[in-house]
Amino acid sequence: VTRAKMCVPVTLRWIISLQSYMAGPSVVPLVDHIGCSRPQPEGAGLLLGPFQIAIRACFLGFVFGCGVLLSFSQSSWNHFGWYVCSLSLFHYSEYLVTAVNNPKSLSLDSFLLNHSLEYTVAALSSWIEFTLENIFWPELKQITWLSTMGLLMVVFGECLRKAAMFTAGSNFNHVVQNEKSDTHTLVTSGVYAWFRHPSYVGWFYWSIGTQVMLCNPICGVVYALTVWRFFRDRTEEEEISLIHFFGEEYLEYKKRVPTGLPFIKGVKVEL
């Protein structure tokens, strides 16, 4: 990852990712053609960055294409196709927006494909639940109004999170910062005037929305409880740093604007 960041210009990285992502959905016309560059024997080190970017973006684009095919299939898997498209677009857009918005923090990890073991287990669990319930109770997966509501939650969450990333600009980072940089400023405008943590609010409703979309009753409840606890701890951790960075300015902002997350007030400050 470090070598990729050093050797490949930022503009080239996001262009490679975009072209590869767009090449991936070639599965829709069933053309066996994925536009990923292949490393060459000589100078392979220099091509490592572009190739790793391209292979991830191309994979996500291919997944999106598969999701489109499932979405238009006349089967009980069509709502799973909505989910696949949403998942693919989420992970790719995380990388693309970071590349455009905050290139200094850009790395292969910006795809969030290796977010955490817990994230991977949660995703696999939702796929297993959907598959088993689709086999034994296929009618449960054809509640269109419920899946549509889940899709709306996903779209809302995705749009809110990306709006937060664009509004924060270079202040946004996927990793909670413990040291204040020279360019770090407190953002209180745009969606940050509505919620203190709009990117977390977006991801919160996006993640729950995916399970509503899949009509997964078990994972729906587990996801809601798990992501609520995760963001409760995350906001407290982040706000400790923000109070340290901005002091009274952040405390005043904290009094005016809610976190946006249900029943989460953030870190408690002893006066």
C-alpha positions as CSV (number, residue, x, y, z in Angstrom):
1,V,0.0,0.0,0.0
2,T,2.8,2.4,0.9
3,R,4.5,1.7,-2.4
4,A,1.3,2.4,-4.3
5,K,0.8,5.7,-2.6
6,M,4.4,6.8,-3.4
7,C,4.6,5.7,-7.0
8,V,1.2,6.5,-8.5
9,P,-0.1,10.0,-8.9
10,V,-3.5,10.6,-7.2
11,T,-5.2,11.6,-10.4
12,L,-4.0,8.5,-12.2
13,R,-5.2,6.3,-9.3
14,W,-8.8,7.5,-9.3
15,I,-8.9,7.5,-13.1
16,I,-7.7,3.8,-13.1
17,S,-10.2,2.9,-10.5
18,L,-13.1,4.6,-12.4
19,Q,-12.2,3.0,-15.7
20,S,-11.8,-0.4,-14.1
21,Y,-15.1,-0.1,-12.2
22,M,-16.9,0.9,-15.4
23,A,-15.3,-2.1,-17.2
24,G,-16.6,-4.5,-14.5
25,P,-20.3,-4.4,-15.4
26,S,-19.5,-5.8,-18.9
27,V,-21.0,-8.9,-17.4
28,V,-24.4,-7.4,-18.3
29,P,-24.1,-8.0,-22.0
30,L,-22.2,-11.2,-21.1
31,V,-19.0,-10.0,-22.7
32,D,-16.0,-11.7,-21.1
33,H,-13.9,-8.5,-20.9
34,I,-12.5,-6.9,-17.8
35,G,-10.3,-3.9,-18.4
36,C,-7.6,-4.5,-15.8
37,S,-4.0,-3.8,-16.5
38,R,-1.6,-6.8,-16.0
39,P,1.8,-6.4,-14.4
40,Q,4.8,-6.8,-16.6
41,P,8.0,-8.7,-15.7
42,E,10.1,-5.6,-15.9
43,G,9.2,-2.7,-13.6
44,A,6.5,-4.7,-11.9
45,G,7.0,-2.7,-8.7
46,L,5.9,0.5,-10.5
47,L,2.8,-1.2,-11.8
48,L,1.9,-2.7,-8.4
49,G,-0.2,0.4,-7.4
50,P,-2.2,0.7,-10.6
51,F,-2.8,-3.1,-10.9
52,Q,-4.0,-3.4,-7.3
53,I,-6.3,-0.4,-7.7
54,A,-7.6,-1.7,-11.0
55,I,-8.2,-5.2,-9.8
56,R,-10.3,-4.1,-6.8
57,A,-12.3,-1.5,-8.8
58,C,-12.8,-4.0,-11.6
59,F,-14.0,-6.6,-9.2
60,L,-16.5,-4.2,-7.6
61,G,-17.7,-3.2,-11.1
62,F,-18.1,-6.8,-12.0
63,V,-20.1,-7.4,-8.8
64,F,-22.3,-4.4,-9.7
65,G,-23.0,-5.9,-13.1
66,C,-24.0,-9.2,-11.5
67,G,-26.3,-7.3,-9.2
68,V,-28.0,-5.6,-12.2
69,L,-28.6,-9.0,-13.7
70,L,-30.1,-10.3,-10.5
71,S,-32.2,-7.2,-10.1
72,F,-34.0,-7.8,-13.4
73,S,-34.3,-11.5,-13.0
74,Q,-37.8,-13.0,-12.6
75,S,-36.9,-14.8,-9.4
76,S,-36.8,-14.5,-5.6
77,W,-33.2,-13.3,-5.9
78,N,-34.0,-9.9,-7.5
79,H,-33.9,-8.0,-4.2
80,F,-30.6,-9.6,-3.5
81,G,-29.5,-8.0,-6.7
82,W,-30.5,-4.6,-5.3
83,Y,-28.3,-5.3,-2.3
84,V,-25.3,-6.4,-4.4
85,C,-25.5,-3.2,-6.4
86,S,-25.7,-1.1,-3.2
87,L,-22.8,-2.9,-1.6
88,S,-20.6,-2.6,-4.7
89,L,-21.4,1.1,-5.1
90,F,-20.8,1.9,-1.5
91,H,-17.3,0.4,-1.4
92,Y,-16.2,1.9,-4.7
93,S,-17.6,5.3,-4.0
94,E,-15.7,5.4,-0.6
95,Y,-12.4,5.1,-2.6
96,L,-13.4,7.5,-5.4
97,V,-14.7,10.3,-3.1
98,T,-11.5,9.9,-0.9
99,A,-9.3,10.2,-4.0
100,V,-11.1,13.4,-5.2
101,N,-11.7,14.9,-1.7
102,N,-8.7,14.0,0.5
103,P,-6.0,12.4,-1.7
104,K,-3.4,12.6,1.1
105,S,-5.2,9.9,3.1
106,L,-5.9,7.7,0.0
107,S,-4.7,4.1,0.1
108,L,-6.0,0.7,-1.0
109,D,-7.7,0.5,2.4
110,S,-10.0,3.4,1.2
111,F,-12.1,0.8,-0.6
112,L,-13.0,-0.5,3.0
113,L,-13.0,-4.1,1.6
114,N,-10.8,-5.1,4.6
115,H,-12.7,-3.0,7.1
116,S,-12.7,-5.5,9.9
117,L,-13.3,-9.2,10.7
118,E,-16.6,-8.2,12.3
119,Y,-17.7,-6.5,9.2
120,T,-16.9,-9.5,7.0
121,V,-18.7,-11.9,9.4
122,A,-21.7,-9.6,9.4
123,A,-21.9,-9.6,5.6
124,L,-21.5,-13.3,5.3
125,S,-24.1,-13.9,8.0
126,S,-26.6,-11.8,6.0
127,W,-25.9,-13.7,2.8
128,I,-26.4,-17.0,4.6
129,E,-29.6,-15.9,6.2
130,F,-31.0,-14.7,2.9
131,T,-30.1,-17.9,1.1
132,L,-31.6,-20.2,3.8
133,E,-34.8,-18.2,4.1
134,N,-35.0,-18.0,0.3
135,I,-34.8,-21.7,0.0
136,F,-37.3,-22.6,2.8
137,W,-39.6,-19.5,2.8
138,P,-39.2,-17.8,-0.6
139,E,-42.4,-15.8,-0.1
140,L,-40.6,-14.0,2.8
141,K,-38.2,-12.5,0.3
142,Q,-40.9,-11.1,-2.0
143,I,-42.2,-8.4,0.3
144,T,-41.6,-5.7,-2.3
145,W,-42.8,-2.7,-0.2
146,L,-40.4,-3.7,2.6
147,S,-37.5,-4.1,0.3
148,T,-38.3,-0.8,-1.3
149,M,-38.3,0.9,2.1
150,G,-34.9,-0.7,2.7
151,L,-33.7,0.6,-0.6
152,L,-34.8,4.1,0.3
153,M,-32.9,3.8,3.6
154,V,-29.8,2.7,1.7
155,V,-30.0,5.6,-0.8
156,F,-30.6,8.1,2.0
157,G,-27.7,6.7,4.0
158,E,-25.3,6.6,1.0
159,C,-26.2,10.2,-0.1
160,L,-25.8,11.6,3.5
161,R,-22.5,9.9,4.0
162,K,-21.0,11.1,0.7
163,A,-22.4,14.6,1.3
164,A,-20.6,14.5,4.7
165,M,-17.3,13.4,3.1
166,F,-17.5,16.2,0.4
167,T,-18.5,18.8,3.0
168,A,-15.6,17.9,5.4
169,G,-13.1,17.8,2.5
170,S,-9.6,17.1,3.7
171,N,-10.9,17.0,7.3
172,F,-12.5,13.6,6.6
173,N,-10.6,10.5,7.3
174,H,-11.6,6.8,7.6
175,V,-9.4,6.6,10.7
176,V,-10.1,8.6,13.9
177,Q,-7.3,11.1,14.2
178,N,-5.5,11.5,17.6
179,E,-3.3,14.4,16.4
180,K,-4.5,17.6,14.9
181,S,-2.9,18.5,11.6
182,D,-2.2,22.1,10.5
183,T,-5.1,22.0,8.0
184,H,-7.6,20.5,10.4
185,T,-10.6,22.7,11.0
186,L,-14.0,22.3,12.7
187,V,-16.7,21.8,10.0
188,T,-20.1,23.0,11.1
189,S,-21.8,23.9,7.8
190,G,-23.8,21.9,5.3
191,V,-24.9,18.5,6.7
192,Y,-22.8,19.1,9.7
193,A,-25.3,21.8,10.7
194,W,-27.9,19.1,11.0
195,F,-25.8,16.3,12.7
196,R,-22.5,16.3,14.4
197,H,-21.6,12.9,12.8
198,P,-23.5,12.8,9.4
199,S,-21.1,10.2,7.9
200,Y,-21.9,7.9,10.8
201,V,-25.6,8.6,10.5
202,G,-25.5,7.7,6.8
203,W,-23.6,4.5,7.4
204,F,-25.9,3.6,10.3
205,Y,-29.1,3.8,8.2
206,W,-27.3,2.3,5.1
207,S,-26.3,-0.8,7.0
208,I,-29.7,-1.4,8.6
209,G,-31.4,-0.6,5.2
210,T,-29.4,-3.4,3.5
211,Q,-31.1,-5.9,5.9
212,V,-34.5,-4.4,5.5
213,M,-34.0,-4.6,1.7
214,L,-33.1,-8.3,2.0
215,C,-36.1,-8.9,4.4
216,N,-33.6,-10.5,6.9
217,P,-35.4,-10.4,10.3
218,I,-32.5,-11.9,12.3
219,C,-29.7,-9.9,10.8
220,G,-31.9,-6.9,10.7
221,V,-32.2,-6.9,14.5
222,V,-28.6,-7.9,15.1
223,Y,-27.3,-5.3,12.7
224,A,-29.3,-2.5,14.4
225,L,-28.0,-3.4,17.8
226,T,-24.4,-4.0,16.7
227,V,-24.0,-0.8,14.6
228,W,-25.7,1.2,17.3
229,R,-23.1,0.0,19.8
230,F,-20.3,0.5,17.4
231,F,-21.2,4.1,16.6
232,R,-21.9,4.9,20.3
233,D,-18.3,3.9,21.1
234,R,-16.9,5.5,17.9
235,T,-18.5,8.9,18.5
236,E,-17.3,9.0,22.1
237,E,-13.7,8.2,20.9
238,E,-13.8,10.8,18.2
239,E,-15.4,13.5,20.3
240,I,-12.6,13.1,22.9
241,S,-10.1,14.0,20.2
242,L,-12.3,16.9,18.8
243,I,-12.6,18.4,22.3
244,H,-8.9,18.2,22.6
245,F,-8.4,19.8,19.2
246,F,-11.0,22.6,19.3
247,G,-11.9,23.0,23.0
248,E,-14.7,25.4,23.7
249,E,-15.5,25.8,20.1
250,Y,-16.5,22.2,19.8
251,L,-18.3,22.1,23.1
252,E,-20.5,25.0,21.9
253,Y,-21.2,23.1,18.6
254,K,-21.9,20.0,20.6
255,K,-24.6,21.8,22.6
256,R,-26.3,23.1,19.5
257,V,-26.3,20.1,17.2
258,P,-27.3,16.5,17.9
259,T,-25.2,13.5,16.9
260,G,-28.0,12.4,14.5
261,L,-27.8,8.8,15.9
262,P,-30.8,7.6,17.9
263,F,-30.2,7.6,21.7
264,I,-26.6,8.5,21.3
265,K,-25.5,11.9,22.8
266,G,-21.8,11.5,22.5
267,V,-19.1,11.8,25.1
268,K,-20.2,13.2,28.5
269,V,-18.3,16.3,29.6
270,E,-17.8,16.9,33.3
271,L,-18.0,20.6,34.1
